[in-house]
Amino acid sequence: MAHPVRRLTMARRLSAPGRGAGLRGAAPVPLRIGFAGLNRQILLPPELLEPLRSCLTGWQITPAPQPNAEVLCRIEPERGGLYRIRSVYFETPMEGLPAASAICALLADVSQAWCEAAPRTLGLHCGAAQIGGRLVVLTGLARSGKSTICARLCAEPGVELFCDDVLPLRSDGQATALGIAPRLRLPLPARVDPGFRRFVADHLGLRDDLYGYLSGARRAPHGQQAPIAALVLLDRRDGQAARLHRMDPAEALHRMLVQTITDLDSGAAAFRTGLRLTQGLPAFRMVYSDLEEAVALLLSAFGGAVALPPGLDIGPEIAAPPPEPAGPPVDPTQVFRRAGRVTLRQHGADAFLWRPGAPMLYRLNPVAAAVWTLLELPASSADLAAALAEYFPDVPGAVLLSDMRHLLGDLAQEGLVARQ
């Protein structure tokens, strides 16, 4: 018998504009971010205008009230220097955010909305940098080090960052820079090279206790375009020397499709687009453990007069690492509540949990999304199983309880729920 609740799975931002989180109430000073093809405005307190500007290059930001324009998101001040954000992508407002996290949520909305509005453009969750004039796309699974490598590449002369999160990409392979500053998790690990640590200290701008923007780092301005030249899948493995491995074209196609954050018309359309983007595209898996080794390898592979120069050590295809183990099942009597700074983003029948600055969304199937709704009030896995029993009369109670124990275990492991 199929379980009514699948395990929690991870995905990236896959959302379309919806009802929004109640974009009503007293409006703060409205600001319009001007870019072609998107007639939506952002409302935010005036003290956040300059922090927002510091994170953007090549954008026009004009204070211009537009009473009839659709609101993309609204940031409102709360007590203690914190902020609340309401968005067309959020089911409920996010509250208690420091300034950097609020700006992070805003920029995520802007990135997605721009990709959705641009003709024949998909949004790819990835990093991308021009190395030796070649645009190299960097993607990977959770905790692969993408954002850190992107930030570290900014310290290299001649490297120009296109993005560390979302890359607008046309079906002909032409990419557009969004001009958003790279973001780093703070504090930096103790093992980080002293030179990179100094670079971060010199260029760090807007920050909070979890994340900071390298607002002074070199990056391509919004609107700059370049064709993608290579795809590199980051694969961080303890104790492994940095090395490129060839990647099967089918794997490259799969990675391109699963990292897409915008809607395509159909599965067939998605396949055709992914095939066009990856056909003939050099694609590699880069295994590494040391940040400096990884950056040096990327520079030697793509930064010279010739890409992939003769003599460059490229290994054969290797298998992906095994998936991370799921969280252990929880005590059926343990009560859990939603963790702070977590919100639900809707996309069709699916729902995605998201935290500002987090490297991914966490995908829930419809029943798991209903469980999240039930967790508006703290509950145990036994409570949740009892509530679902009415809707699944043919499923044994032991199966429901087991599913709830595993689901809460997964959510707890990812920090999305907390013990009451």
N, C-alpha and C positions, 0 to 999 in steps of 0.2 A: 504493500500500500504506500503510495507516495506521501511523503510528509507535507503538510500544508505550508510549512515555513522552510524555505531554503536557508542555507548558511549565509551569513553576511558576506557580501563580496565587495571588492573595491573597484572603483571606477573614477573617472574624472568628471569634470563639470559637464553635464549633459542636460541642458535645460532650455526651455523656451519661455518667452514672456507669458505670464499668467495673470492671475487675479491680483497678485501683490499682497503685501502685508499691511493693508489698510493705509493707503497713502492719503490720509486725511489729517486734519489738525492744523494748528497754528504753524504757518510756514516760516522757516528761517530765511535768511537772505538767499534768494535764488541765484544760482550761477549756471550759465549755459556753457557747456564744453562744445565748441564748434568743430565739427568734422563732417566731411561730406557724407550724405546719405543717412543721417540719423537725426531725427527731429525730436529728441528727448532731452529733458533737462535734469540737472542734479541740483538738489536743494541742500545747502549745508550752512553751518554757522560761519560768520566771517573770519573767525580766528583759524579756520582750517583751510582758507584759500591759499595762503603761502606754503604751508606744508604740502598741499596738493600740487602746487606748481613745482615744488622742488623735486617731485618724483616723476615729472613729465618733461619730455623734450620734443619740440616740434608741434605742440598742440596749441590751439587758440582757446583761451579761457576768458570769457567775457561776462561780467556781471550784467545780466539782461533778463529781467522778469518776462516770462511768457505765460500768461494766465491760462491759455488754451493748449499749451504743449503737454504731451504726456510726460509724466515724471518717471525717470528710470530708477532713481533711489533718492532717499531723503535721510540726511544725518541730523539728529537733534541732540542738543546738549542735555546731559544729566548732571546730577550733583557730583562733586568730587573730581571734576575735570574729565569725566567719562562721557560716552556718547551712546546713543541708540540709533540703529540704522534700519530703515524700512526699504524694501526693494521689491520690484516686480518679480524677482526670482525667488523670494523667500515666502514661506507660508506664514511665518510669524516674525515680528521684529527681533533683532539681536540687540541685547542690552548690555550695559556695563563694559563697553569697549574703550580701551585707551585710544588716543588719537591715531597711532600707527595702525592698529588693527581695524579701526573704522575706515581709514583711507585704503587699507588693503582690500576690504570688502567692496568698497566703491570701485577700485580699479579692476577687480575681478568682474564686476558688472559691466564696466565700460568695455573691457576686452571682449567679453562675450557678445555684447550688444553690437559692437562694431563688426565683428565677424558675421553675425547674423544679417546685418544690413548690407554688407558688401556683396555685389553680384558674383555668383559662381565662386564663392569663397567659403572654405571651411576653416574652423579654428582648431589648430593642432596643439595639444598639450605637450610642450617640449621646451627645450632651450635651443637657441640658435645663435651662432657667431660667425662673422666673416673672418676667416683665418687665411692669410695670404690672398685675400680677395675672393675666397671661395666660401659660400655659405654652407656651413656644416650644421645639420640638425642633430641635437642631442636629446635622446629620449631614454626612458627606462622605467622600471617598476618603482614601487614605493621605496624610499630611503636609498636610492641608487646614487645620491650625491649630485644630482643634476644642478640644483641651484648653487651649490658651493663651487662646482667646476665652472659654471657660468660667471660667477663673481670673480673667481681666480683668473679666468681668462681676461677679464677687464683690466687686470694689472699688466698685461703684456702689450708692449708697443706694437702697433699695426693690427691689433685685433679689435674688431668693432662688434659689440653685442647687439643682436636684433631682439632677443627676448630671453627671459628665464622661466616663462610660464606659458604664454599663449602666443602662437605664431599664425597670423592670417595667411592662408595659402590657397592660391588659385589652382584649378585643375591642370593648368599648363606648367605648374611647378614654380611659378613666380610668387615670392613671399614678400610681405610688407612688414616693416618694423612698426611696432606700436609706441616706441619711444618711452617705455616705462622703466624706471630704474630697477636694477636687480635687488632682490631681497634676500637677506641672510638670516638664518636662525641664530639667536644669541643665547648665551655667550658662545664664542668660538671654541672648538675643542682644544684641549691643552696641547695636542700634538701638531697644531697648525704651524707652518713655517713662519719664523719671525718676520720675514719680509712681507708676507701676505698679511700678517697681523698688523703691521704698520700701515699697509695700504688701506685696510679696513678702517683703522683709526683715523686716517687722513680724509677718507671719503664718506664716512658714515654720516647720514643726515637724520631724517625722521626715524625714531625708534621707540620701542617700549621694552618690557622685560622679556619678551619672547622673540621679537623680530626687529630688524633694522634695514632701512633702504640705503644703498650706496648711491646717494643722489649725486655725488661728485664724480662718479665713474663714467668713463667713456662709453657711449652707446649711440647707436644709429637713431636719428630723429624719426618721429612718426611720419610715415609716408614714404620713407626710403625703401626701394625695392631691389631685389636680387633673386636670381634663380637658385634653387637648392642644388648643391653639388654633391652631397653625400649624407647618408643617414648613419648615425652611430648609436647603438643601443648600449647604455651604460650598465655594467654588471659588476657590482662591487663585491669582492670575495676576500675574506681575511687571508693575509699572507701571500697573495698572488701578485707577481710582478705585472706591470702594465703591458698589455699585448692586445693587438687587434686580431680578431678572428673573422673569417669570412662568414657571411650570414646568408642563408637560403632566401631567394627572392620571395618565397611564400611567407616566410617569417617576417620579412620587411613589410610585405603587404598587410599582414595581420597587425603588426605594431602600428602602422599608419592608421588603420581603421579603428583599433581600440583606443587610440589616443585622441580621437576626434571629439570635440566638445560641442559641435553644432549639428543640427539635423540635416540629413540628406533625404531626398524624396522617397527612396526605397532601398531595400537591401541590394537590389541589382545596381541602382545608381551609385550606392556606396562602393560596391565592388569595382565598377568601371572607373570611378574617380581614383580609388586607391591604386588600381592597376596602372593608370596613366602616370600617377605620381612616382611609382616605384620601378616602372619598366626601364631597365638600363641604368638605374641609379645605383652607384656604389654603396653597398650597405655592409656594416660591420658590427660585431659585438666586441666591445672593449672591456676586457676583464682587468680589474685593477684593485689595489687596496690603498695605495699612497696617492694623495692628491697631486703632489708635485710631479710624480712619475706620469700620472695620467695627462696632465697639462703638457708636459714635455713631449709625450708621444703624439698628442694632437697637433702640436706645433710642427714636429718633424714630419708628420704624415701629410699635412695640408698647408703648411706655412711657407714652403719653399717655392722655387721657380716652377717646379713640377709637382703636382699632387701625387701622392703615393710613389715616391721616388724608388728607383731600383735599389735593391738591398734592404728595403724596409721589411722587417720580419712580420709577416702576416700568417697566422696559424689557420688550421682547418676549422670547419664548423664544429662547435661544441654544443652540448645540450644545455638548456636553461637550468638554473639551480632549482631544487625542489621548493614548492611554495612554503611560506611560513606556516607553522602549525597554528591551528585555530585556538582560541581561548578555551581554557578548561571549563567544563560545565559548573555552574555555580550551585551553592546550597539552595535547595528549593524554598527555604524559608527566609533567605536573605532578601531584604527590601532594597531596591535600587531606585534612583531618581535620575532624571536627565542631567548631564553635566552642563556646566555653564558655557556660554559662547558657542553653542551648537545649534544649528538651525536646519530646517528641512527645505530642500529645493525640489519642486515637482517637475516631472517630465512624463507626460502621458500617464500610463499606469504605474510607472516607477517613481521612486522617491530616493533622494540622495541627501545624506547628512553631511554638513560642511562646517568647518571652523575657519575663521579668517587666518590666512597664512599657512594653513595645512596644505600638504603637497597633493592632496587628492580629495575626492568625494568618496563616501561610503554608500554603496548601493543597497537598497532594501527592496524586496519584492512587495507586492501589495499587502500581503498579510503581515509581513514584518513592519511595513509602514503603519498598519493599523495598531500594531503593538506599540510603536513609538507614540502614537496618539494616546493610547491608554496610559503611557508613562507620563502624561501630563500630571498625573497624581502618582506618587511613589508606589511601587508594587513589587511583589516577589514573583518568581517564576511560577509558583503555585497559584498565585492570584491571577496571573495572565492566562495560565492554562485553563483555569475555571471559567474565566470570561470568554475564552474562545470555544469552550466545549459546546456552548449553545449553537454556534455557527457551524461546527464540524461534528455533528452527532454520530457520524459513522467512524470517526477516528478514535481509537482507544485513548483513554485519559493518560495512560503511561507514555504514549507517543507524544501527545501534546506537551506534557510536562518535560519530557526529554528535549523536545525542540526548544521550548522556552528556556531551559537551563543552558543549552548551547548558545542560543541567540544572545542572551544576557552575558554569557561568558565572552563571546566575540565583541560585543559592544563595550564591555568593561575593559578588555585588553586594549582596545583602541582609544580608551579614555572618553568614550561618548556617553557612558553612564557612570554613576558613582554610587558607592554604598551609602545608604541612608543612615 
